[in-house]
Amino acid sequence: MALRILETCINCDVCAPACPNGAITQGEAIYEIAPSKCTECVGHFDEPQCVTLCPVECIEPDPVHPESPVELQAKFERLQQEMV
């Protein structure tokens, strides 16, 4: 499942550089996560780095984009191929 950033985001800029897929960007008001790039750090880390680092705990699973661990792994592999 992709993650999403809630409106309680304080724009601290900790999450974006920590994302190994470049899925987090600054939106109009708060940071945003591109579901097409978010793998919850599957393939890179054991835990989503943005969630681990967020000081206000404003990042949660996005119910609009449910994905299984197998689907997240497949997305990771696809993204890696696109980077080559």
N, C-alpha and C positions, 0 to 999 in steps of 0.2 A: 504494500500500500504506500503510495506516495505520502509525503508529509505536507503539512500546511502551516503557515505562520498566522497566528491570531492577531487581532487588533491591539492586544496588549503589548506588542512589540515596541521596544524603546529605541530602535534603530542604532543599536550599539556597535554594529558592524563586526561582530564576532563570528557570526554564522557563515557569511558569504565566503570569506577566504578559506574556511575549514571544509567546504564542500568539494570533494574530489571530482565531482561530475560537473561543476559549474552550474548547478541547478538553481542557485539562489542569487537573485538580483534585487536591486533597489527598485521598488515600485513607486507609485505616486505618493503614498503616505507611509508605507512600511515595506520591509523586505518581502519578497514573494518567492515561492518555490515552483519551478516548472515541473509539473507531474511527468512530462515526457523524459526528463533527465534524472529525476529522483529515484534512487535505488535503495534508499535508507542506508546507504554506505555498504550494501551487500557487494562483496567482491573486493572491498577496500579495508573495511574495519568491522569489528564485531558489533559495534553500536553506532547509530547515526551520530556523527560528530556535531552536527548543529544542535541536536537535543542535549548532548553531553555538555556543550559549552554555553548554552543559552542561560544568561543570568536571571531571566524572569520566567523561565519555563513556559514560553508561549508557542512552542512547536509541538504539534500533535499529528497523529495519523489523519489523513484526509479521507473521510467516508465516501466521498464522490469518486475516489480512485482506488478501489480495493485491489490488491495484488497479493498473490501468494509468494512465499519465499522462492519457489521455482520460477515464477514470472519475474520477480526482481532480479534473479540471477541471469535470466535470459535477456532482460533489459540491459544489465551490466555488460554482458558479452556483446550485445549489439552496439552499445555506446563505445566500447573499446575498439570494435572494428571500424567505426566511423572516424575514430581519432587517428587511425593509421594512414 
